[in-house]
Amino acid sequence: MKAAEKNFYDFILDRTKADHQEDMKHLLAELLERKSTDKLDKMYLMGVVPRALSYLEPDSVNEVKKVVSEFSAKL
């Protein structure tokens, strides 16, 4: 995992509800795997973002949305 990916991973996990940590880890692993194999696209992100947002602490949702938007704009 590259440093930027590790930062993204840690950023998201730090804002994830305790009872959804494992779910988020699996989702992020899938996301990073798709990115490494050039199978990560905006349609995929649109499909997983609602699930990912449901795993987050409510007060972190807007902050994470901003970061994910910036991340997906680089695709």
C-alpha positions as CSV (number, residue, x, y, z in Angstrom):
1,M,0.0,0.0,0.0
2,K,1.4,3.4,-1.0
3,A,1.7,6.1,1.6
4,A,-1.2,8.1,0.2
5,E,-3.4,5.1,0.2
6,K,-2.4,4.3,3.8
7,N,-3.3,7.9,4.8
8,F,-6.7,7.6,3.0
9,Y,-7.3,4.2,4.7
10,D,-6.4,5.5,8.1
11,F,-8.4,8.7,7.7
12,I,-11.5,6.7,6.8
13,L,-11.0,4.1,9.6
14,D,-10.5,6.8,12.2
15,R,-14.0,8.1,11.3
16,T,-15.7,4.8,11.2
17,K,-18.2,3.6,13.9
18,A,-16.6,1.0,16.2
19,D,-19.1,-1.6,15.3
20,H,-18.4,-1.2,11.5
21,Q,-14.6,-1.2,11.6
22,E,-14.3,-4.7,10.0
23,D,-17.0,-3.9,7.3
24,M,-15.1,-0.7,6.4
25,K,-11.7,-2.5,6.3
26,H,-13.2,-5.0,3.8
27,L,-14.7,-2.2,1.7
28,L,-11.5,-0.2,1.7
29,A,-9.4,-3.3,0.8
30,E,-11.8,-4.0,-2.2
31,L,-11.5,-0.3,-3.2
32,L,-7.7,-0.3,-3.1
33,E,-7.6,-3.7,-4.9
34,R,-9.8,-2.3,-7.7
35,K,-7.6,0.8,-7.8
36,S,-4.4,-1.3,-8.2
37,T,-6.0,-3.3,-11.1
38,D,-7.5,-0.3,-12.9
39,K,-11.0,-1.4,-12.1
40,L,-11.9,1.5,-9.9
41,D,-14.2,3.9,-11.6
42,K,-16.8,6.5,-10.7
43,M,-19.7,4.1,-11.2
44,Y,-18.2,1.7,-8.7
45,L,-17.7,4.5,-6.2
46,M,-21.3,5.7,-6.6
47,G,-22.4,2.2,-5.7
48,V,-20.3,1.8,-2.6
49,V,-20.3,5.3,-1.2
50,P,-23.8,5.0,0.4
51,R,-22.7,1.8,2.2
52,A,-19.5,3.4,3.3
53,L,-21.2,6.5,4.6
54,S,-23.5,4.3,6.7
55,Y,-20.4,3.0,8.5
56,L,-19.2,6.4,9.5
57,E,-19.6,8.4,12.6
58,P,-22.4,10.9,11.9
59,D,-20.3,13.9,12.7
60,S,-17.6,12.8,10.2
61,V,-19.8,12.2,7.1
62,N,-19.4,15.7,5.5
63,E,-15.6,15.6,6.0
64,V,-15.3,12.2,4.5
65,K,-17.6,13.1,1.5
66,K,-15.2,16.0,0.7
67,V,-12.1,13.7,0.8
68,V,-13.8,11.0,-1.2
69,S,-14.9,13.6,-3.8
70,E,-11.4,14.8,-4.2
71,F,-10.1,11.2,-4.4
72,S,-12.6,10.2,-7.1
73,A,-11.9,13.4,-9.1
74,K,-8.3,12.1,-9.6
75,L,-9.5,9.0,-11.3
